[in-house]
Amino acid sequence: MNLAIVLGTGVIIGALDGVGIFFVPEEPYKVEIFLAAILKGLLVSLLTGLSLNVQSLWWQGLGYGTLYGFLLASLVFLAKGGFKTKDAPYVVPFGIVTGSIIGIIVVNLAFPRP
C-alpha cells in the first residue's frame, strides 16, 4: 500500500467535501468544520486502505469506502444533534458519496498491480 496516495486522497477528497461550508454566511465555525471534513476524509481513506490488499477488486474498495464513509458521517450526524438540526441530515448522504469515491481511488491507485 502506498501510504502517501492513501493519505493524499483522503485530504483532497475531504477538502472538496468541506469547502462548501465557506458558502454558508451564517456559519461561525467555517475553518473548524473545514478541518473536520479533511480529518474525516483522511480517516475514511486510511481505514479503507488498511482494509484492502493487493488482490482487492474495485468493488471491495467501493464497499469499504462506502461503509466507512457512512459510519464516520453518521458519527458527525449524531454529534451535531441528529435530526434536531436543519443541516445535519445532509452529512450522511455526502459522507457515503465521498467514501465511495475515496474507496475507488484508493483501491486503484494505492495498491500496485503485478
LINNORTA-V411190 format. One line per field, one symbol per residue. phi: phi as a letter, one per 40 degrees, with the letter a starting at -180 (. if undefined). A space follows every 50 residues. Layout:
phi->???
//
This chain:
phi->.ccccccccccccccccccccccbccccbccccccccccccccccccccc cbacccccccccccccccccccccccdccchgccbcbccccccccccccc cddcccccbcbccc
//
